[in-house]
Each structure stands twice: as C-alpha cells, then as structure tokens.
Amino acid sequence: MKVDRLVSIILILLDKKRIGAQELADMFEVSPRTIYRDIDTISMAGIPVRSISGVGGDFEIMEQYKIDKKVFSAADLSAILMGLSGLSGMIRGDELVNALAKVKSFIPADRAKDIELKANQIFIDLSPWMGNRNIQPYLEIIKTALQESKLLSFEYADRYGNKTARTAEPYQLVLKNSQWYWQGYCYRRNDFRLFKLSRTSNLQIQEESFTPRDYQKPQLGFADILAAMQTKIKIRIHKSVMDRVLDYCTYEHFSPDGDEHYIVSFPFIENDYYYNILFSFGDKCEYLEPLHIRAEMKRRIYDIAAIYES
C-alpha cells in the first residue's frame, strides 16, 4: 500500500543519515521512478527531503527535522511494544509485524535491555484457552474486509439459536470482556448492528465493495445502566468458587461464615442470564434471600431434575 510505503520511507530517512533511491527501491520492491514520486509526495506534505546529486541520487531529511530517539522514554516504548505484541498475537498481518519493527528501530542500543525487560513485565494474550476455532481466522477475514471496504456475507444465530443469512458492511472490530464483536451495517435490518463473533458462521468476503457511510461507534459502557437495574441478594458460597464469584463483585462484599464458606452480597437482575450465573456455581452456592428469588431457584431446580426423571 502506498501510504504504508510513504510512512516507512519517512521513518527510514529519520533513522538514517542518507539513503539512495536504488536502495529504497530494492527495499520496497518497486522501481527507482516510483521512489522519486514517493519522495515528491513526502516533500509536498511539508517534510523537507533534500536530494543529493550523484550516481543513483541520495536523499536525506534536513537535520533540524530529525527526531531524537530519546523523545520516547523506556516506559513509552515498553507500553507500545506490549500493546502491539498482544494484538499481533491474535490478529496476524504484515502491517503489525512492520509496526513492531518500526517501533523497535526507535530503541537505542544502550536502552534495549531495559526496555525489553519492562515490555515483558506485562504479557497480553488475547487468544482463548479453548472454544470456537473460527475466531482467529474470522478476525483475519474481518480485518481484510475493513481494510478493503468489502462486504461480508455470513449466517448469524440469535441467543435462541435461530440462524438468518446476512450481508453487512464491516466498520469496527471490538474486544469486550474477553469476547470479540464486530460492528457493521446490516442489509437485512437496514441499520447498524453489533455482531458477536462466536455467533457468526460461514463468514466470507464478497467481491463487492461499499462506500463507507457515517456511523456512530457502538455503545459499550453499560456500568451505570446495570448498576441501576441490579439489586443485592445474599448467597452462601464454598471457598472453592471464590475466584469465580470475584468475577462479578469485589472482596468487600464477602463475609466469612466459618472456615469453609462466605456470605456474599451479590449483584443480581431477575432474568435467565443471572439465574444461570448462580446455577454455574453448582452445589457450592446456596441462595439465601430475598425469599421470592429463593423460591424461583427451587422451581428451576425442580424443572431441571424433571428432565432427568422422565
């Protein structure tokens, strides 16, 4: 892509004292004439590239426009490397590999060891422990469609498992609470929709391109809405499920109940999703109050038992 090549040339000129047209042409596998056009484009953008006469012609950026590599602190470079490494592990692509290489080119040799140590202090791995094997290849497909403004065709299952054939314009990939989603304009609904990647199947890029339209990013912050809807219930849990319960509330909501159990003030909404959360703790959790929810828990337990008795 030309824009990527222009950015790369600028970074090379910032990093090197001087470089020849043929060397740049060989590096990017283009003709010297293309490099000369790229240099003209860079100059027109306001970056003062100077041509040095001689065999092949050399280029350099005027010294006063040089970037001092020390403008980036060790913490700055470590943070960038951590973010890019975590993303490139899940979404592969030459542009991410090139971005990592470019960032590393800004690391002075005398600080390389310190920056590598800091970058390794936090490891970001976005890949799941287990689950849908289509997630990573689908991320690649959506990323390509985003870059090329290509339509996507797919089948989408609602929360009850009902599938519908869809065609959509992709606009954004979203990672939320360890789950991947993608925002697109759905032709079936004639509106923007946020699709959960794990519910997406038979995902394919179409030959047809689209002209991107104005859109608003999806609303992903529901903390205030959930806080208004939730009530506190009282449950008694065994210590063996404490780490899982801590995914939904903080340790301040725990009170010891003997040596093996805790009483927990648990955030709850009266719907299937939250009842299923409680059931996921199995016999290590007992619902205590309020009583009408305890009665509903008992009813649901009887319904489950009836399946196995018939």
QUIUR-V220995 format. One record per residue. SS is DSSP state (~ for helix, > for strand, _ for the rest). Layout:
# QUIUR-V220995
SS
SS
This chain:
# QUIUR-V220995
_
~
~
~
~
~
~
~
~
~
~
~
~
~
~
_
_
_
>
>
~
~
~
~
~
~
~
~
_
_
_
~
~
~
~
~
~
~
~
~
~
~
~
~
_
_
_
_
>
>
>
>
_
_
_
_
_
>
>
>
>
_
~
~
~
_
_
_
~
~
~
_
_
~
~
~
~
~
~
~
~
~
~
~
~
~
~
~
~
~
_
_
_
~
~
~
~
~
~
~
~
~
~
~
~
_
_
_
~
~
~
~
~
~
~
~
~
~
~
_
_
_
_
_
_
_
_
_
_
_
_
_
_
~
~
~
~
~
~
~
~
~
~
~
~
~
~
~
_
>
>
>
>
>
>
>
>
_
_
_
_
_
>
>
>
>
>
>
>
>
>
>
>
>
>
>
_
_
>
>
>
>
>
>
>
>
_
_
_
_
>
>
>
>
>
>
~
~
~
>
>
>
>
>
>
>
>
>
>
_
_
_
_
_
_
_
_
_
_
_
_
_
~
~
~
~
~
~
~
_
>
>
>
>
>
>
>
>
~
~
~
~
~
~
~
_
_
_
_
_
~
~
~
>
>
>
>
_
_
_
>
>
>
>
>
>
>
>
_
_
_
~
~
~
~
~
~
~
~
~
_
~
~
~
>
>
>
>
>
_
~
~
~
~
~
~
~
~
~
~
~
~
~
~
~
~
~
~
~
_
